[in-house]
Amino acid sequence: MKFPRSERSLEAATSDEVWRRMNSSPISLEYLPDRAAALDRLEISTREIAPADRFEFWRDQFAALHHVDVEGSRRCGFEASGRYWVLGSVLFGIYQTPARTVTRRKKQIARDDLDHWFIRVVRNGQIHSRSQNGSFTVEPGQITIGTYAQAYEEEHTADEWILAVVPRNAIPHLENQVSESRILRGSPSSLLADFLISLAQRLPRVTHAELSQLGEALHGMISVCITDSEHSGVARSPIGVVREVVERIIARHISSSRLTPTRIAELAGISRSTLYRAFEFDGGVAQHISRLRLELVRRDLESSFLDDVPIYRLAERRGLHNVASFNRSFRCHFGLTPSDVRAARQNASRMSSRTEMPTSFVDFLRTIESVS
């Protein structure tokens, strides 16, 4: 299957214009692989498929991830669509789907080795979810978080919903915190739900220049809101509370050259000795910040959205203002220079542009692993 590339520059096109060009083609699965234009997207839709074949088409697109089923009488004329944008390290999707069941089994987890998180907001309809850890029902407006590393079975009514998929290593301080599917509660999660709904309304109209900014905003909102929601109403140790407070301070001030242990202790209202105990197993808070900054710069270097930003500017954005010291630390930590990392990503992109493009949802999920 071939995927058409627009002859007109995508730089000057809005997402609406690109979407109209995509939908004018009889091909139901389309992909625009121009990472330089930051308009990577996929649409999976059954509307151009013969009614008798629609369900099988939809089921096949997701077969590698989970099994989709509907009552036999509802298979003919099955109308469903999913539209996706790659926003930095996050895959953002908008769905309209009929009633169906969705099952992810342990053998599928072992086969595809996907452990991405998924965050969902239901616009209308319901999702009844069951796993080994229990069951819950998602109502309109509620937000859930889950992981593809866990088996599940779900019953969906006819609904419209929003999806954000995040590779596990994309947000380092949350890497081990999402172990099961559940509803997120509290003000931070409500704020994130509102943001996802607003983003779904605006994405089809944004310009090329705005997409990378939205990716950064989405990444930040997930990082902060999930951190707060994870611990809403949960009893924590005093040192655990201190660490969470400090992690949020670090996230807000990561670009500042004044982010020293003394300054952090002042902002958190704690002593230096308490701060040290909170990060004792990381070698101290200064070492923790240094590693986090280097990891964030590497993630930026592996994002095609930031190819036009000089490396020294990426380092400065993460609080690494001494170029010589940054280069030495980066090479010591990763065994590669910053230029090596960027060049490797660019070479991989050039090679992938000459090979077969993604033809299913799971194939598209793999595209965000390389920029996480």
C-alpha positions in Angstrom: 0.0 0.0 0.0 1.4 3.4 -0.9 0.9 6.5 1.1 0.6 9.8 -0.9 2.7 12.8 0.0 1.4 16.2 -0.6 3.1 18.1 -3.5 2.4 21.4 -1.8 4.6 22.5 1.1 3.1 21.3 4.4 4.9 24.1 6.1 2.2 26.6 5.0 -0.8 24.2 5.4 -3.0 24.0 8.4 -4.0 20.7 9.8 -7.5 21.1 8.3 -6.1 21.5 4.8 -4.0 18.4 5.2 -7.0 16.5 6.6 -9.1 17.4 3.6 -6.4 16.2 1.2 -6.1 13.0 3.1 -9.9 12.4 3.1 -10.2 13.1 -0.6 -8.3 9.8 -1.4 -10.1 6.5 -1.6 -7.4 4.9 0.6 -8.7 4.4 4.1 -5.3 4.1 5.9 -3.1 7.1 5.2 0.2 8.4 6.6 2.1 11.6 5.9 5.7 10.7 6.9 7.2 14.1 6.7 8.8 14.6 10.1 10.5 17.8 9.1 7.0 19.4 8.7 6.0 18.0 12.1 2.6 16.9 10.7 2.9 13.1 11.2 -0.5 11.6 11.4 -2.6 8.6 10.6 -6.2 8.0 10.0 -7.8 4.6 10.3 -11.4 4.8 9.0 -14.0 2.3 7.6 -16.1 4.8 5.7 -14.4 4.1 2.3 -14.6 0.3 2.9 -17.4 -1.8 1.6 -20.0 -2.2 4.4 -19.7 -6.0 4.5 -15.9 -5.7 5.0 -15.7 -2.8 7.5 -15.5 -4.7 10.7 -12.8 -7.1 9.5 -10.8 -4.1 8.2 -11.0 -2.4 11.6 -10.3 -5.6 13.6 -7.2 -6.3 11.4 -5.7 -2.8 12.1 -5.7 -3.5 15.8 -5.2 -7.3 15.8 -1.5 -7.1 16.9 -2.5 -5.1 20.0 -5.8 -6.5 21.1 -8.8 -8.5 19.8 -11.9 -6.5 18.8 -15.3 -8.2 18.6 -18.9 -7.1 18.1 -22.2 -9.0 17.8 -22.7 -10.7 14.5 -25.6 -8.5 13.5 -23.6 -5.4 13.9 -20.6 -6.3 11.8 -22.0 -5.2 8.5 -21.8 -1.4 8.2 -19.4 -1.1 11.1 -18.5 2.6 11.0 -15.4 3.7 13.0 -12.6 6.1 12.8 -9.4 7.0 14.6 -7.3 10.1 13.9 -3.8 10.3 15.3 -1.1 12.9 15.7 2.5 12.4 16.8 3.2 15.2 19.4 6.8 14.7 20.5 6.9 11.6 22.6 3.0 11.3 22.8 0.6 9.7 20.3 -2.6 11.6 20.5 -5.8 10.1 19.0 -9.5 10.9 18.6 -11.9 8.0 18.2 -15.5 7.5 17.1 -16.5 3.9 17.5 -19.6 1.6 17.7 -20.3 -0.7 20.6 -17.7 -3.5 20.8 -15.6 -5.6 23.1 -11.8 -5.2 23.3 -9.5 -7.9 24.8 -5.7 -7.8 25.3 -4.3 -11.2 26.3 -1.1 -12.2 27.9 0.2 -13.9 24.8 -0.2 -10.6 22.9 1.8 -8.8 25.5 4.6 -11.4 25.3 4.6 -11.1 21.5 4.6 -7.3 21.0 6.4 -6.3 24.2 4.6 -3.0 24.3 4.5 -1.4 27.8 3.3 2.0 26.8 0.8 3.9 29.0 -2.5 5.0 27.7 -4.6 7.9 29.0 -8.2 8.2 27.9 -11.1 10.6 28.3 -14.6 9.4 27.3 -16.6 12.2 25.6 -19.8 10.2 25.5 -20.8 6.5 26.1 -19.2 4.2 28.7 -16.2 1.8 29.0 -16.5 -1.2 31.3 -13.0 -2.4 32.1 -11.9 -5.6 33.8 -8.4 -6.9 34.7 -6.8 -9.1 37.3 -6.8 -6.1 39.7 -10.6 -5.5 39.5 -13.1 -3.7 37.4 -14.5 -0.2 36.9 -16.8 1.8 34.7 -15.7 4.9 32.9 -18.4 7.6 32.6 -18.3 10.7 30.2 -15.7 13.2 31.3 -13.7 10.8 33.4 -10.1 10.1 32.7 -8.3 6.8 33.1 -4.8 5.6 32.9 -3.6 2.1 32.0 -0.7 0.2 30.5 -0.4 -2.2 27.6 1.8 -4.3 29.8 -1.3 -5.6 31.6 -4.0 -7.9 30.2 -7.6 -6.5 30.1 -11.1 -7.0 28.8 -13.3 -4.0 28.0 -16.9 -3.5 26.8 -17.4 -0.2 25.0 -20.7 1.4 24.2 -21.0 3.5 21.0 -18.8 6.3 22.0 -16.4 9.1 21.2 -13.2 9.2 23.2 -9.7 10.7 23.3 -6.5 8.7 23.7 -2.9 9.7 24.6 -0.2 7.0 24.4 3.1 7.5 26.2 6.2 5.2 26.0 7.1 4.2 29.6 10.6 5.8 29.4 9.3 9.2 28.1 8.7 10.6 31.6 11.6 9.3 33.7 10.1 10.1 37.2 6.9 8.3 36.4 8.5 5.2 34.8 7.5 2.8 37.6 4.3 4.3 38.8 1.7 3.1 36.3 1.2 -0.6 37.0 -2.6 -1.0 36.5 -5.6 0.5 34.7 -7.8 2.8 36.9 -9.8 6.0 37.0 -7.8 9.1 38.0 -9.5 11.3 40.5 -8.9 14.7 42.0 -8.3 18.2 40.6 -5.1 17.5 38.8 -6.7 14.7 36.8 -9.7 16.8 36.0 -7.4 19.5 34.7 -5.6 17.0 32.5 -9.0 15.7 31.2 -10.0 19.3 30.3 -6.7 19.9 28.5 -7.1 16.7 26.4 -10.6 17.7 25.4 -9.5 21.2 24.5 -6.6 19.8 22.5 -8.9 17.5 20.6 -11.0 20.4 19.5 -8.0 22.6 18.4 -5.6 20.1 16.8 -7.4 19.9 13.4 -6.9 23.7 13.1 -3.4 24.3 14.4 -0.5 25.4 12.2 2.8 23.7 11.6 4.6 26.2 14.0 2.2 25.4 16.8 2.4 21.6 16.8 5.8 21.2 18.5 4.7 23.7 21.2 1.6 21.7 21.8 3.7 18.5 22.1 5.8 20.2 24.8 2.7 21.4 26.6 1.0 17.9 26.5 4.1 16.2 27.8 4.4 18.7 30.7 0.7 18.4 31.6 0.8 14.6 31.7 4.0 14.7 33.8 2.7 17.1 36.4 -1.0 16.1 36.6 -0.3 12.3 36.7 2.3 12.9 39.4 -0.2 14.7 41.6 -3.1 12.4 40.7 -1.1 9.3 41.5 -0.9 10.2 45.1 -4.3 11.9 45.6 -5.6 10.6 49.0 -2.8 8.1 49.4 -0.9 7.9 52.6 2.8 8.6 52.0 6.0 8.7 54.1 7.3 12.2 55.1 10.4 11.6 52.9 8.2 10.5 50.1 6.2 13.7 50.3 9.4 15.8 50.4 10.6 14.0 47.3 7.4 14.7 45.4 7.5 18.4 46.3 11.1 18.6 45.2 10.4 16.8 41.9 7.8 19.4 41.0 10.2 22.2 41.9 12.9 20.7 39.7 10.4 20.3 36.8 9.4 23.9 37.0 12.9 25.3 37.3 14.9 22.8 35.2 16.3 25.5 32.9 17.6 27.7 35.7 21.3 27.8 36.5 20.3 28.7 40.1 18.7 25.3 40.7 21.2 24.4 43.4 20.5 22.2 46.5 20.5 25.3 48.7 17.9 27.0 46.4 15.8 23.9 46.2 15.8 23.6 50.0 14.7 27.2 50.3 11.8 26.8 47.7 10.7 23.6 49.4 10.9 25.0 53.0 13.1 22.1 54.2 16.7 21.7 55.5 19.6 20.6 53.4 19.9 17.4 55.5 16.2 16.5 54.7 16.7 17.2 51.1 19.8 14.9 51.1 17.8 12.1 52.7 15.1 12.3 50.1 17.7 11.7 47.3 20.2 9.7 49.2 19.9 6.7 46.9 20.4 8.9 43.9 23.7 10.2 45.1 22.1 13.5 46.2 19.8 15.9 44.5 22.5 17.6 42.4 23.4 14.2 40.8 19.7 13.5 40.3 19.2 16.8 38.5 22.4 16.4 36.4 21.2 12.9 35.1 17.7 14.2 34.5 18.9 17.1 32.5 21.1 14.9 30.3 18.2 12.5 29.7 16.0 15.4 28.7 18.5 16.8 26.3 19.0 13.3 24.7 15.2 13.1 24.3 15.2 16.5 22.6 18.0 15.5 20.3 16.0 12.4 19.2 13.0 14.5 18.3 12.7 15.6 14.7 10.6 18.5 15.8 13.7 20.1 17.3 16.1 19.6 14.4 16.3 23.3 13.7 17.3 24.1 17.3 21.1 24.3 17.9 22.4 21.7 20.4 23.7 24.4 22.7 20.2 25.9 22.9 18.7 22.5 23.7 21.2 22.2 26.6 20.5 25.7 27.8 16.7 24.9 27.9 17.5 22.1 30.3 19.8 24.2 32.5 23.1 23.2 31.1 24.7 26.5 30.3 28.4 25.6 30.1 28.8 24.1 26.6 32.2 22.4 27.3 31.0 20.9 30.6 27.8 19.7 28.9 29.6 18.0 26.1 31.9 16.2 28.5 29.1 15.1 30.8 26.9 14.0 27.9 29.7 11.8 26.4 30.6 10.4 29.8 26.9 9.5 30.6 25.9 8.1 27.2 29.2 7.1 25.5 28.2 9.3 22.5 28.4 13.0 21.7 25.2 15.1 21.3 26.0 15.4 17.6 26.3 11.6 17.3 22.8 11.2 18.9 21.2 13.7 16.6 22.9 12.3 13.5 21.9 8.7 14.3 18.3 9.8 14.6 18.4 11.7 11.3 20.0 8.8 9.5 17.3 6.4 10.9 14.6 8.8 9.7 16.1 8.9 6.2 16.3 5.1 6.1 12.7 4.7 7.3 11.4 7.1 4.7 12.7 4.7 2.0 11.1 1.6 3.6 7.5 0.5 4.1 5.4 3.0 6.0 3.3 1.9 9.0 0.1 0.0 8.0 -1.5 -0.6 11.4 -2.0 1.1 14.8 0.8 -0.9 16.4 3.2 0.0 13.6 2.3 3.6 14.2 2.9 3.2 18.0 6.4 2.1 17.2 7.1 5.5 15.6 6.8 7.3 19.0 9.3 4.9 20.6 12.1 6.5 18.5 11.4 10.0 19.7 10.7 9.3 23.4 
